[in-house]
Amino acid sequence: MGGTEGSMNREALFENTAMVACGTVRMELNLLRRQGRLNPRKILYTRPGRHEDPKELEVRLVKRVRQAKTYADRVIVAYGGKFCYINAADPFRSMDAIIQELGDDVVRINASHCIDMLADAAHREEIRAGEKVFWLTPGWVVYRNFVFQDWDRGKANENFPQHTGGAVLLDAVGFWQAYSESHPEELLEFSDWMGIPIRPYPVSLDRLVDLLREAGRKDARSSRQEGR
């Protein structure tokens, strides 16, 4: 009975909902749909890695949310806050300001970035075990040319080697084994470009599900106060 109730609650929660998400979490959201843990009317994705170009990010995000509204009465945005949108030209412009302008029927999940969607701060502290690490998700590897747009080797050398614990890829979709078997050269090239080793760390999708369900229950106006 409990399992049936849980399934019905999920269906009720997302039955009149569409979602807009960064393309870096496409694999995770698609897996949740295949597992039957997520059933919005539509999921629309923005181009991955647009934190490198906040102006483009805002344009694409607004366009996708307006599209999503044609599918459902409520829109959940799976984007982080202050780490995903940094507008140097207008420091007071924020992700939540953009969401607010899109209406009371739009709510953002309570996460600071896509890494935080898979493992919260406490979990990340446990994983890194005192080491300074650079966090990755499967989307950051697959879409690395977008995520690290305009980065040359010099910029890579300035940023990555300081992470003495290497790079940790949070893998909730079984990505690492399949990709390392089918694209081993690409992984080696990426690791070489970063100048640090990459290692996978398996995580579940439970946190992402919880964040989405929490957003589904929220009043859009109250979520703007979080500012993560």
mmCIF file of the C-alpha atoms, coordinates in Angstrom:
data_MODEL
# 
_entry.id   MODEL 
# 
loop_
_atom_site.group_PDB 
_atom_site.id 
_atom_site.type_symbol 
_atom_site.label_atom_id 
_atom_site.label_alt_id 
_atom_site.label_comp_id 
_atom_site.label_asym_id 
_atom_site.label_entity_id 
_atom_site.label_seq_id 
_atom_site.pdbx_PDB_ins_code 
_atom_site.Cartn_x 
_atom_site.Cartn_y 
_atom_site.Cartn_z 
_atom_site.occupancy 
_atom_site.B_iso_or_equiv 
_atom_site.pdbx_formal_charge 
_atom_site.auth_seq_id 
_atom_site.auth_comp_id 
_atom_site.auth_asym_id 
_atom_site.auth_atom_id 
_atom_site.pdbx_PDB_model_num 
ATOM 1   C CA . MET A 1 1   ? 0.000  0.000  0.000   1.00 0.00 ? 1   MET A CA 1 
ATOM 2   C CA . GLY A 1 2   ? 2.827  2.395  0.918   1.00 0.00 ? 2   GLY A CA 1 
ATOM 3   C CA . GLY A 1 3   ? 4.506  1.937  -2.468  1.00 0.00 ? 3   GLY A CA 1 
ATOM 4   C CA . THR A 1 4   ? 1.238  2.563  -4.295  1.00 0.00 ? 4   THR A CA 1 
ATOM 5   C CA . GLU A 1 5   ? 0.602  5.703  -2.265  1.00 0.00 ? 5   GLU A CA 1 
ATOM 6   C CA . GLY A 1 6   ? 4.115  6.952  -3.011  1.00 0.00 ? 6   GLY A CA 1 
ATOM 7   C CA . SER A 1 7   ? 3.604  6.421  -6.721  1.00 0.00 ? 7   SER A CA 1 
ATOM 8   C CA . MET A 1 8   ? 0.266  8.224  -6.653  1.00 0.00 ? 8   MET A CA 1 
ATOM 9   C CA . ASN A 1 9   ? 1.790  11.138 -4.743  1.00 0.00 ? 9   ASN A CA 1 
ATOM 10  C CA . ARG A 1 10  ? 4.522  11.510 -7.354  1.00 0.00 ? 10  ARG A CA 1 
ATOM 11  C CA . GLU A 1 11  ? 1.961  11.486 -10.139 1.00 0.00 ? 11  GLU A CA 1 
ATOM 12  C CA . ALA A 1 12  ? -0.162 14.096 -8.394  1.00 0.00 ? 12  ALA A CA 1 
ATOM 13  C CA . LEU A 1 13  ? 2.891  16.219 -7.648  1.00 0.00 ? 13  LEU A CA 1 
ATOM 14  C CA . PHE A 1 14  ? 4.034  16.531 -11.255 1.00 0.00 ? 14  PHE A CA 1 
ATOM 15  C CA . GLU A 1 15  ? 0.798  15.903 -13.163 1.00 0.00 ? 15  GLU A CA 1 
ATOM 16  C CA . ASN A 1 16  ? 0.434  19.526 -14.291 1.00 0.00 ? 16  ASN A CA 1 
ATOM 17  C CA . THR A 1 17  ? 4.109  20.433 -14.278 1.00 0.00 ? 17  THR A CA 1 
ATOM 18  C CA . ALA A 1 18  ? 6.741  21.044 -16.924 1.00 0.00 ? 18  ALA A CA 1 
ATOM 19  C CA . MET A 1 19  ? 10.455 21.369 -16.234 1.00 0.00 ? 19  MET A CA 1 
ATOM 20  C CA . VAL A 1 20  ? 13.335 23.403 -17.597 1.00 0.00 ? 20  VAL A CA 1 
ATOM 21  C CA . ALA A 1 21  ? 16.837 22.174 -16.861 1.00 0.00 ? 21  ALA A CA 1 
ATOM 22  C CA . CYS A 1 22  ? 20.439 22.786 -17.783 1.00 0.00 ? 22  CYS A CA 1 
ATOM 23  C CA . GLY A 1 23  ? 21.587 20.290 -20.393 1.00 0.00 ? 23  GLY A CA 1 
ATOM 24  C CA . THR A 1 24  ? 24.316 19.069 -18.049 1.00 0.00 ? 24  THR A CA 1 
ATOM 25  C CA . VAL A 1 25  ? 21.712 17.144 -16.023 1.00 0.00 ? 25  VAL A CA 1 
ATOM 26  C CA . ARG A 1 26  ? 19.927 15.626 -19.020 1.00 0.00 ? 26  ARG A CA 1 
ATOM 27  C CA . MET A 1 27  ? 21.239 12.108 -18.303 1.00 0.00 ? 27  MET A CA 1 
ATOM 28  C CA . GLU A 1 28  ? 20.097 12.174 -14.687 1.00 0.00 ? 28  GLU A CA 1 
ATOM 29  C CA . LEU A 1 29  ? 16.602 13.487 -15.450 1.00 0.00 ? 29  LEU A CA 1 
ATOM 30  C CA . ASN A 1 30  ? 16.121 11.110 -18.365 1.00 0.00 ? 30  ASN A CA 1 
ATOM 31  C CA . LEU A 1 31  ? 17.042 8.166  -16.146 1.00 0.00 ? 31  LEU A CA 1 
ATOM 32  C CA . LEU A 1 32  ? 14.515 9.282  -13.535 1.00 0.00 ? 32  LEU A CA 1 
ATOM 33  C CA . ARG A 1 33  ? 11.834 9.353  -16.229 1.00 0.00 ? 33  ARG A CA 1 
ATOM 34  C CA . ARG A 1 34  ? 12.752 5.862  -17.408 1.00 0.00 ? 34  ARG A CA 1 
ATOM 35  C CA . GLN A 1 35  ? 12.599 4.634  -13.817 1.00 0.00 ? 35  GLN A CA 1 
ATOM 36  C CA . GLY A 1 36  ? 9.139  6.118  -13.384 1.00 0.00 ? 36  GLY A CA 1 
ATOM 37  C CA . ARG A 1 37  ? 10.300 8.391  -10.571 1.00 0.00 ? 37  ARG A CA 1 
ATOM 38  C CA . LEU A 1 38  ? 9.549  11.562 -12.481 1.00 0.00 ? 38  LEU A CA 1 
ATOM 39  C CA . ASN A 1 39  ? 6.664  12.234 -14.825 1.00 0.00 ? 39  ASN A CA 1 
ATOM 40  C CA . PRO A 1 40  ? 6.287  15.899 -15.783 1.00 0.00 ? 40  PRO A CA 1 
ATOM 41  C CA . ARG A 1 41  ? 4.398  16.731 -18.935 1.00 0.00 ? 41  ARG A CA 1 
ATOM 42  C CA . LYS A 1 42  ? 7.569  17.997 -20.593 1.00 0.00 ? 42  LYS A CA 1 
ATOM 43  C CA . ILE A 1 43  ? 11.254 18.566 -19.840 1.00 0.00 ? 43  ILE A CA 1 
ATOM 44  C CA . LEU A 1 44  ? 13.002 21.242 -21.888 1.00 0.00 ? 44  LEU A CA 1 
ATOM 45  C CA . TYR A 1 45  ? 16.777 21.687 -21.769 1.00 0.00 ? 45  TYR A CA 1 
ATOM 46  C CA . THR A 1 46  ? 19.003 24.692 -22.221 1.00 0.00 ? 46  THR A CA 1 
ATOM 47  C CA . ARG A 1 47  ? 22.399 24.483 -23.840 1.00 0.00 ? 47  ARG A CA 1 
ATOM 48  C CA . PRO A 1 48  ? 24.940 23.131 -21.316 1.00 0.00 ? 48  PRO A CA 1 
ATOM 49  C CA . GLY A 1 49  ? 27.600 25.271 -19.715 1.00 0.00 ? 49  GLY A CA 1 
ATOM 50  C CA . ARG A 1 50  ? 26.038 28.678 -20.217 1.00 0.00 ? 50  ARG A CA 1 
ATOM 51  C CA . HIS A 1 51  ? 27.433 29.920 -16.897 1.00 0.00 ? 51  HIS A CA 1 
ATOM 52  C CA . GLU A 1 52  ? 30.365 30.960 -19.099 1.00 0.00 ? 52  GLU A CA 1 
ATOM 53  C CA . ASP A 1 53  ? 28.018 33.390 -20.883 1.00 0.00 ? 53  ASP A CA 1 
ATOM 54  C CA . PRO A 1 54  ? 25.381 34.787 -18.476 1.00 0.00 ? 54  PRO A CA 1 
ATOM 55  C CA . LYS A 1 55  ? 23.705 36.906 -21.152 1.00 0.00 ? 55  LYS A CA 1 
ATOM 56  C CA . GLU A 1 56  ? 23.167 33.862 -23.361 1.00 0.00 ? 56  GLU A CA 1 
ATOM 57  C CA . LEU A 1 57  ? 22.055 31.813 -20.359 1.00 0.00 ? 57  LEU A CA 1 
ATOM 58  C CA . GLU A 1 58  ? 19.354 34.316 -19.461 1.00 0.00 ? 58  GLU A CA 1 
ATOM 59  C CA . VAL A 1 59  ? 18.036 34.489 -23.026 1.00 0.00 ? 59  VAL A CA 1 
ATOM 60  C CA . ARG A 1 60  ? 17.913 30.701 -23.417 1.00 0.00 ? 60  ARG A CA 1 
ATOM 61  C CA . LEU A 1 61  ? 16.432 30.106 -19.967 1.00 0.00 ? 61  LEU A CA 1 
ATOM 62  C CA . VAL A 1 62  ? 13.635 32.640 -20.437 1.00 0.00 ? 62  VAL A CA 1 
ATOM 63  C CA . LYS A 1 63  ? 12.821 31.186 -23.855 1.00 0.00 ? 63  LYS A CA 1 
ATOM 64  C CA . ARG A 1 64  ? 12.612 27.639 -22.479 1.00 0.00 ? 64  ARG A CA 1 
ATOM 65  C CA . VAL A 1 65  ? 10.455 28.621 -19.501 1.00 0.00 ? 65  VAL A CA 1 
ATOM 66  C CA . ARG A 1 66  ? 7.997  30.397 -21.777 1.00 0.00 ? 66  ARG A CA 1 
ATOM 67  C CA . GLN A 1 67  ? 7.884  27.287 -23.950 1.00 0.00 ? 67  GLN A CA 1 
ATOM 68  C CA . ALA A 1 68  ? 7.336  25.113 -20.870 1.00 0.00 ? 68  ALA A CA 1 
ATOM 69  C CA . LYS A 1 69  ? 4.321  27.202 -19.870 1.00 0.00 ? 69  LYS A CA 1 
ATOM 70  C CA . THR A 1 70  ? 2.561  26.068 -23.032 1.00 0.00 ? 70  THR A CA 1 
ATOM 71  C CA . TYR A 1 71  ? 2.663  22.477 -21.731 1.00 0.00 ? 71  TYR A CA 1 
ATOM 72  C CA . ALA A 1 72  ? 1.658  22.939 -18.090 1.00 0.00 ? 72  ALA A CA 1 
ATOM 73  C CA . ASP A 1 73  ? 0.378  25.425 -15.534 1.00 0.00 ? 73  ASP A CA 1 
ATOM 74  C CA . ARG A 1 74  ? 3.495  25.143 -13.376 1.00 0.00 ? 74  ARG A CA 1 
ATOM 75  C CA . VAL A 1 75  ? 7.202  25.107 -14.247 1.00 0.00 ? 75  VAL A CA 1 
ATOM 76  C CA . ILE A 1 76  ? 10.064 23.764 -12.136 1.00 0.00 ? 76  ILE A CA 1 
ATOM 77  C CA . VAL A 1 77  ? 13.503 25.063 -13.079 1.00 0.00 ? 77  VAL A CA 1 
ATOM 78  C CA . ALA A 1 78  ? 16.391 22.667 -12.389 1.00 0.00 ? 78  ALA A CA 1 
ATOM 79  C CA . TYR A 1 79  ? 19.161 25.234 -12.230 1.00 0.00 ? 79  TYR A CA 1 
ATOM 80  C CA . GLY A 1 80  ? 21.459 26.349 -9.487  1.00 0.00 ? 80  GLY A CA 1 
ATOM 81  C CA . GLY A 1 81  ? 21.534 29.843 -8.046  1.00 0.00 ? 81  GLY A CA 1 
ATOM 82  C CA . LYS A 1 82  ? 24.521 32.067 -7.479  1.00 0.00 ? 82  LYS A CA 1 
ATOM 83  C CA . PHE A 1 83  ? 27.076 29.631 -8.919  1.00 0.00 ? 83  PHE A CA 1 
ATOM 84  C CA . CYS A 1 84  ? 25.232 29.110 -12.200 1.00 0.00 ? 84  CYS A CA 1 
ATOM 85  C CA . TYR A 1 85  ? 24.560 32.749 -12.999 1.00 0.00 ? 85  TYR A CA 1 
ATOM 86  C CA . ILE A 1 86  ? 27.211 35.372 -12.269 1.00 0.00 ? 86  ILE A CA 1 
ATOM 87  C CA . ASN A 1 87  ? 26.660 38.600 -14.181 1.00 0.00 ? 87  ASN A CA 1 
ATOM 88  C CA . ALA A 1 88  ? 29.781 40.752 -13.856 1.00 0.00 ? 88  ALA A CA 1 
ATOM 89  C CA . ALA A 1 89  ? 28.096 43.556 -15.818 1.00 0.00 ? 89  ALA A CA 1 
ATOM 90  C CA . ASP A 1 90  ? 25.225 43.657 -13.316 1.00 0.00 ? 90  ASP A CA 1 
ATOM 91  C CA . PRO A 1 91  ? 26.233 42.088 -9.977  1.00 0.00 ? 91  PRO A CA 1 
ATOM 92  C CA . PHE A 1 92  ? 22.746 42.658 -8.532  1.00 0.00 ? 92  PHE A CA 1 
ATOM 93  C CA . ARG A 1 93  ? 21.169 40.596 -11.284 1.00 0.00 ? 93  ARG A CA 1 
ATOM 94  C CA . SER A 1 94  ? 20.582 37.047 -9.987  1.00 0.00 ? 94  SER A CA 1 
ATOM 95  C CA . MET A 1 95  ? 19.111 33.755 -11.078 1.00 0.00 ? 95  MET A CA 1 
ATOM 96  C CA . ASP A 1 96  ? 16.229 34.227 -8.672  1.00 0.00 ? 96  ASP A CA 1 
ATOM 97  C CA . ALA A 1 97  ? 15.532 37.705 -10.060 1.00 0.00 ? 97  ALA A CA 1 
ATOM 98  C CA . ILE A 1 98  ? 15.139 36.127 -13.497 1.00 0.00 ? 98  ILE A CA 1 
ATOM 99  C CA . ILE A 1 99  ? 12.845 33.427 -12.100 1.00 0.00 ? 99  ILE A CA 1 
ATOM 100 C CA . GLN A 1 100 ? 10.749 36.018 -10.245 1.00 0.00 ? 100 GLN A CA 1 
ATOM 101 C CA . GLU A 1 101 ? 10.157 37.965 -13.449 1.00 0.00 ? 101 GLU A CA 1 
ATOM 102 C CA . LEU A 1 102 ? 8.821  34.815 -15.118 1.00 0.00 ? 102 LEU A CA 1 
ATOM 103 C CA . GLY A 1 103 ? 5.832  34.642 -12.778 1.00 0.00 ? 103 GLY A CA 1 
ATOM 104 C CA . ASP A 1 104 ? 4.422  32.954 -9.692  1.00 0.00 ? 104 ASP A CA 1 
ATOM 105 C CA . ASP A 1 105 ? 3.933  29.723 -11.626 1.00 0.00 ? 105 ASP A CA 1 
ATOM 106 C CA . VAL A 1 106 ? 7.715  29.229 -11.945 1.00 0.00 ? 106 VAL A CA 1 
ATOM 107 C CA . VAL A 1 107 ? 9.845  27.834 -9.102  1.00 0.00 ? 107 VAL A CA 1 
ATOM 108 C CA . ARG A 1 108 ? 13.533 26.890 -8.927  1.00 0.00 ? 108 ARG A CA 1 
ATOM 109 C CA . ILE A 1 109 ? 14.873 23.901 -7.025  1.00 0.00 ? 109 ILE A CA 1 
ATOM 110 C CA . ASN A 1 110 ? 16.860 24.671 -3.875  1.00 0.00 ? 110 ASN A CA 1 
ATOM 111 C CA . ALA A 1 111 ? 20.385 23.870 -5.072  1.00 0.00 ? 111 ALA A CA 1 
ATOM 112 C CA . SER A 1 112 ? 23.443 26.031 -5.593  1.00 0.00 ? 112 SER A CA 1 
ATOM 113 C CA . HIS A 1 113 ? 24.608 24.201 -8.750  1.00 0.00 ? 113 HIS A CA 1 
ATOM 114 C CA . CYS A 1 114 ? 24.316 20.856 -10.532 1.00 0.00 ? 114 CYS A CA 1 
ATOM 115 C CA . ILE A 1 115 ? 26.933 19.257 -8.271  1.00 0.00 ? 115 ILE A CA 1 
ATOM 116 C CA . ASP A 1 116 ? 24.769 20.196 -5.291  1.00 0.00 ? 116 ASP A CA 1 
ATOM 117 C CA . MET A 1 117 ? 21.801 18.514 -6.985  1.00 0.00 ? 117 MET A CA 1 
ATOM 118 C CA . LEU A 1 118 ? 23.584 15.154 -6.670  1.00 0.00 ? 118 LEU A CA 1 
ATOM 119 C CA . ALA A 1 119 ? 25.419 15.540 -3.359  1.00 0.00 ? 119 ALA A CA 1 
ATOM 120 C CA . ASP A 1 120 ? 24.804 18.162 -0.687  1.00 0.00 ? 120 ASP A CA 1 
ATOM 121 C CA . ALA A 1 121 ? 27.609 20.028 1.087   1.00 0.00 ? 121 ALA A CA 1 
ATOM 122 C CA . ALA A 1 122 ? 27.918 17.506 3.912   1.00 0.00 ? 122 ALA A CA 1 
ATOM 123 C CA . HIS A 1 123 ? 28.088 14.587 1.488   1.00 0.00 ? 123 HIS A CA 1 
ATOM 124 C CA . ARG A 1 124 ? 30.739 16.366 -0.580  1.00 0.00 ? 124 ARG A CA 1 
ATOM 125 C CA . GLU A 1 125 ? 32.820 16.957 2.530   1.00 0.00 ? 125 GLU A CA 1 
ATOM 126 C CA . GLU A 1 126 ? 32.645 13.241 3.263   1.00 0.00 ? 126 GLU A CA 1 
ATOM 127 C CA . ILE A 1 127 ? 33.639 12.333 -0.292  1.00 0.00 ? 127 ILE A CA 1 
ATOM 128 C CA . ARG A 1 128 ? 36.598 14.669 -0.538  1.00 0.00 ? 128 ARG A CA 1 
ATOM 129 C CA . ALA A 1 129 ? 37.952 13.588 2.869   1.00 0.00 ? 129 ALA A CA 1 
ATOM 130 C CA . GLY A 1 130 ? 39.930 16.762 3.451   1.00 0.00 ? 130 GLY A CA 1 
ATOM 131 C CA . GLU A 1 131 ? 41.332 16.958 -0.091  1.00 0.00 ? 131 GLU A CA 1 
ATOM 132 C CA . LYS A 1 132 ? 40.744 19.877 -2.422  1.00 0.00 ? 132 LYS A CA 1 
ATOM 133 C CA . VAL A 1 133 ? 38.923 18.391 -5.417  1.00 0.00 ? 133 VAL A CA 1 
ATOM 134 C CA . PHE A 1 134 ? 37.321 19.639 -8.607  1.00 0.00 ? 134 PHE A CA 1 
ATOM 135 C CA . TRP A 1 135 ? 33.766 18.312 -8.956  1.00 0.00 ? 135 TRP A CA 1 
ATOM 136 C CA . LEU A 1 136 ? 32.396 16.916 -12.207 1.00 0.00 ? 136 LEU A CA 1 
ATOM 137 C CA . THR A 1 137 ? 29.185 15.305 -13.402 1.00 0.00 ? 137 THR A CA 1 
ATOM 138 C CA . PRO A 1 138 ? 28.766 13.162 -16.538 1.00 0.00 ? 138 PRO A CA 1 
ATOM 139 C CA . GLY A 1 139 ? 27.349 16.198 -18.330 1.00 0.00 ? 139 GLY A CA 1 
ATOM 140 C CA . TRP A 1 140 ? 30.506 18.179 -17.640 1.00 0.00 ? 140 TRP A CA 1 
ATOM 141 C CA . VAL A 1 141 ? 32.516 15.487 -19.403 1.00 0.00 ? 141 VAL A CA 1 
ATOM 142 C CA . VAL A 1 142 ? 30.216 14.954 -22.369 1.00 0.00 ? 142 VAL A CA 1 
ATOM 143 C CA . TYR A 1 143 ? 29.628 18.684 -22.898 1.00 0.00 ? 143 TYR A CA 1 
ATOM 144 C CA . ARG A 1 144 ? 33.074 19.866 -21.806 1.00 0.00 ? 144 ARG A CA 1 
ATOM 145 C CA . ASN A 1 145 ? 33.514 22.014 -24.929 1.00 0.00 ? 145 ASN A CA 1 
ATOM 146 C CA . PHE A 1 146 ? 30.486 24.062 -23.821 1.00 0.00 ? 146 PHE A CA 1 
ATOM 147 C CA . VAL A 1 147 ? 31.213 23.996 -20.089 1.00 0.00 ? 147 VAL A CA 1 
ATOM 148 C CA . PHE A 1 148 ? 34.803 25.156 -20.588 1.00 0.00 ? 148 PHE A CA 1 
ATOM 149 C CA . GLN A 1 149 ? 34.088 27.381 -23.553 1.00 0.00 ? 149 GLN A CA 1 
ATOM 150 C CA . ASP A 1 150 ? 37.060 29.562 -24.546 1.00 0.00 ? 150 ASP A CA 1 
ATOM 151 C CA . TRP A 1 151 ? 39.342 27.942 -21.957 1.00 0.00 ? 151 TRP A CA 1 
ATOM 152 C CA . ASP A 1 152 ? 42.833 27.371 -23.298 1.00 0.00 ? 152 ASP A CA 1 
ATOM 153 C CA . ARG A 1 153 ? 45.537 25.229 -21.714 1.00 0.00 ? 153 ARG A CA 1 
ATOM 154 C CA . GLY A 1 154 ? 46.915 28.267 -19.919 1.00 0.00 ? 154 GLY A CA 1 
ATOM 155 C CA . LYS A 1 155 ? 43.640 28.918 -18.131 1.00 0.00 ? 155 LYS A CA 1 
ATOM 156 C CA . ALA A 1 156 ? 43.326 25.217 -17.382 1.00 0.00 ? 156 ALA A CA 1 
ATOM 157 C CA . ASN A 1 157 ? 46.808 25.238 -15.827 1.00 0.00 ? 157 ASN A CA 1 
ATOM 158 C CA . GLU A 1 158 ? 45.835 28.199 -13.650 1.00 0.00 ? 158 GLU A CA 1 
ATOM 159 C CA . ASN A 1 159 ? 42.708 26.553 -12.285 1.00 0.00 ? 159 ASN A CA 1 
ATOM 160 C CA . PHE A 1 160 ? 42.850 22.767 -12.150 1.00 0.00 ? 160 PHE A CA 1 
ATOM 161 C CA . PRO A 1 161 ? 46.264 21.719 -10.684 1.00 0.00 ? 161 PRO A CA 1 
ATOM 162 C CA . GLN A 1 162 ? 45.505 23.493 -7.400  1.00 0.00 ? 162 GLN A CA 1 
ATOM 163 C CA . HIS A 1 163 ? 42.980 20.711 -6.793  1.00 0.00 ? 163 HIS A CA 1 
ATOM 164 C CA . THR A 1 164 ? 45.475 18.347 -5.249  1.00 0.00 ? 164 THR A CA 1 
ATOM 165 C CA . GLY A 1 165 ? 42.821 15.672 -4.721  1.00 0.00 ? 165 GLY A CA 1 
ATOM 166 C CA . GLY A 1 166 ? 42.125 15.553 -8.457  1.00 0.00 ? 166 GLY A CA 1 
ATOM 167 C CA . ALA A 1 167 ? 38.691 15.608 -10.067 1.00 0.00 ? 167 ALA A CA 1 
ATOM 168 C CA . VAL A 1 168 ? 35.774 13.631 -8.668  1.00 0.00 ? 168 VAL A CA 1 
ATOM 169 C CA . LEU A 1 169 ? 32.941 12.718 -11.015 1.00 0.00 ? 169 LEU A CA 1 
ATOM 170 C CA . LEU A 1 170 ? 29.619 12.187 -9.233  1.00 0.00 ? 170 LEU A CA 1 
ATOM 171 C CA . ASP A 1 171 ? 28.103 9.288  -11.137 1.00 0.00 ? 171 ASP A CA 1 
ATOM 172 C CA . ALA A 1 172 ? 24.425 8.547  -10.561 1.00 0.00 ? 172 ALA A CA 1 
ATOM 173 C CA . VAL A 1 173 ? 23.715 7.039  -13.987 1.00 0.00 ? 173 VAL A CA 1 
ATOM 174 C CA . GLY A 1 174 ? 26.401 4.379  -14.507 1.00 0.00 ? 174 GLY A CA 1 
ATOM 175 C CA . PHE A 1 175 ? 28.237 6.725  -16.824 1.00 0.00 ? 175 PHE A CA 1 
ATOM 176 C CA . TRP A 1 176 ? 31.873 6.086  -15.959 1.00 0.00 ? 176 TRP A CA 1 
ATOM 177 C CA . GLN A 1 177 ? 32.206 2.443  -16.898 1.00 0.00 ? 177 GLN A CA 1 
ATOM 178 C CA . ALA A 1 178 ? 30.352 2.784  -20.191 1.00 0.00 ? 178 ALA A CA 1 
ATOM 179 C CA . TYR A 1 179 ? 32.160 5.959  -21.244 1.00 0.00 ? 179 TYR A CA 1 
ATOM 180 C CA . SER A 1 180 ? 35.615 4.737  -20.223 1.00 0.00 ? 180 SER A CA 1 
ATOM 181 C CA . GLU A 1 181 ? 35.053 1.616  -22.327 1.00 0.00 ? 181 GLU A CA 1 
ATOM 182 C CA . SER A 1 182 ? 33.714 3.440  -25.384 1.00 0.00 ? 182 SER A CA 1 
ATOM 183 C CA . HIS A 1 183 ? 35.781 6.659  -25.212 1.00 0.00 ? 183 HIS A CA 1 
ATOM 184 C CA . PRO A 1 184 ? 38.953 5.906  -23.222 1.00 0.00 ? 184 PRO A CA 1 
ATOM 185 C CA . GLU A 1 185 ? 41.112 8.268  -25.296 1.00 0.00 ? 185 GLU A CA 1 
ATOM 186 C CA . GLU A 1 186 ? 38.746 11.175 -24.677 1.00 0.00 ? 186 GLU A CA 1 
ATOM 187 C CA . LEU A 1 187 ? 38.857 10.670 -20.927 1.00 0.00 ? 187 LEU A CA 1 
ATOM 188 C CA . LEU A 1 188 ? 42.638 10.519 -20.979 1.00 0.00 ? 188 LEU A CA 1 
ATOM 189 C CA . GLU A 1 189 ? 42.834 13.656 -23.121 1.00 0.00 ? 189 GLU A CA 1 
ATOM 190 C CA . PHE A 1 190 ? 40.453 15.516 -20.804 1.00 0.00 ? 190 PHE A CA 1 
ATOM 191 C CA . SER A 1 191 ? 42.399 14.465 -17.721 1.00 0.00 ? 191 SER A CA 1 
ATOM 192 C CA . ASP A 1 192 ? 45.656 15.478 -19.401 1.00 0.00 ? 192 ASP A CA 1 
ATOM 193 C CA . TRP A 1 193 ? 44.196 18.878 -20.361 1.00 0.00 ? 193 TRP A CA 1 
ATOM 194 C CA . MET A 1 194 ? 43.062 19.432 -16.768 1.00 0.00 ? 194 MET A CA 1 
ATOM 195 C CA . GLY A 1 195 ? 46.412 18.274 -15.447 1.00 0.00 ? 195 GLY A CA 1 
ATOM 196 C CA . ILE A 1 196 ? 44.779 16.174 -12.719 1.00 0.00 ? 196 ILE A CA 1 
ATOM 197 C CA . PRO A 1 197 ? 43.411 12.619 -12.508 1.00 0.00 ? 197 PRO A CA 1 
ATOM 198 C CA . ILE A 1 198 ? 39.669 11.978 -12.708 1.00 0.00 ? 198 ILE A CA 1 
ATOM 199 C CA . ARG A 1 199 ? 37.999 9.364  -10.541 1.00 0.00 ? 199 ARG A CA 1 
ATOM 200 C CA . PRO A 1 200 ? 34.333 8.378  -10.338 1.00 0.00 ? 200 PRO A CA 1 
ATOM 201 C CA . TYR A 1 201 ? 32.282 8.347  -7.171  1.00 0.00 ? 201 TYR A CA 1 
ATOM 202 C CA . PRO A 1 202 ? 28.895 6.580  -7.293  1.00 0.00 ? 202 PRO A CA 1 
ATOM 203 C CA . VAL A 1 203 ? 25.933 8.485  -5.869  1.00 0.00 ? 203 VAL A CA 1 
ATOM 204 C CA . SER A 1 204 ? 22.185 7.960  -6.020  1.00 0.00 ? 204 SER A CA 1 
ATOM 205 C CA . LEU A 1 205 ? 19.529 10.157 -7.610  1.00 0.00 ? 205 LEU A CA 1 
ATOM 206 C CA . ASP A 1 206 ? 17.627 10.411 -4.341  1.00 0.00 ? 206 ASP A CA 1 
ATOM 207 C CA . ARG A 1 207 ? 18.760 13.961 -3.558  1.00 0.00 ? 207 ARG A CA 1 
ATOM 208 C CA . LEU A 1 208 ? 17.733 15.209 -6.992  1.00 0.00 ? 208 LEU A CA 1 
ATOM 209 C CA . VAL A 1 209 ? 14.328 13.542 -6.625  1.00 0.00 ? 209 VAL A CA 1 
ATOM 210 C CA . ASP A 1 210 ? 13.868 15.103 -3.188  1.00 0.00 ? 210 ASP A CA 1 
ATOM 211 C CA . LEU A 1 211 ? 14.762 18.567 -4.507  1.00 0.00 ? 211 LEU A CA 1 
ATOM 212 C CA . LEU A 1 212 ? 12.322 18.254 -7.391  1.00 0.00 ? 212 LEU A CA 1 
ATOM 213 C CA . ARG A 1 213 ? 9.525  16.999 -5.144  1.00 0.00 ? 213 ARG A CA 1 
ATOM 214 C CA . GLU A 1 214 ? 10.212 19.794 -2.656  1.00 0.00 ? 214 GLU A CA 1 
ATOM 215 C CA . ALA A 1 215 ? 9.990  22.358 -5.473  1.00 0.00 ? 215 ALA A CA 1 
ATOM 216 C CA . GLY A 1 216 ? 6.768  20.752 -6.660  1.00 0.00 ? 216 GLY A CA 1 
ATOM 217 C CA . ARG A 1 217 ? 5.170  21.402 -3.289  1.00 0.00 ? 217 ARG A CA 1 
ATOM 218 C CA . LYS A 1 218 ? 6.414  24.947 -2.842  1.00 0.00 ? 218 LYS A CA 1 
ATOM 219 C CA . ASP A 1 219 ? 4.733  28.226 -3.379  1.00 0.00 ? 219 ASP A CA 1 
ATOM 220 C CA . ALA A 1 220 ? 6.882  29.990 -5.956  1.00 0.00 ? 220 ALA A CA 1 
ATOM 221 C CA . ARG A 1 221 ? 6.984  33.221 -3.976  1.00 0.00 ? 221 ARG A CA 1 
ATOM 222 C CA . SER A 1 222 ? 8.452  31.592 -0.851  1.00 0.00 ? 222 SER A CA 1 
ATOM 223 C CA . SER A 1 223 ? 11.272 29.895 -2.786  1.00 0.00 ? 223 SER A CA 1 
ATOM 224 C CA . ARG A 1 224 ? 12.748 33.224 -3.855  1.00 0.00 ? 224 ARG A CA 1 
ATOM 225 C CA . GLN A 1 225 ? 13.938 33.913 -0.342  1.00 0.00 ? 225 GLN A CA 1 
ATOM 226 C CA . GLU A 1 226 ? 16.462 31.045 -0.410  1.00 0.00 ? 226 GLU A CA 1 
ATOM 227 C CA . GLY A 1 227 ? 18.899 32.536 -2.925  1.00 0.00 ? 227 GLY A CA 1 
ATOM 228 C CA . ARG A 1 228 ? 21.181 29.517 -3.127  1.00 0.00 ? 228 ARG A CA 1 
# 
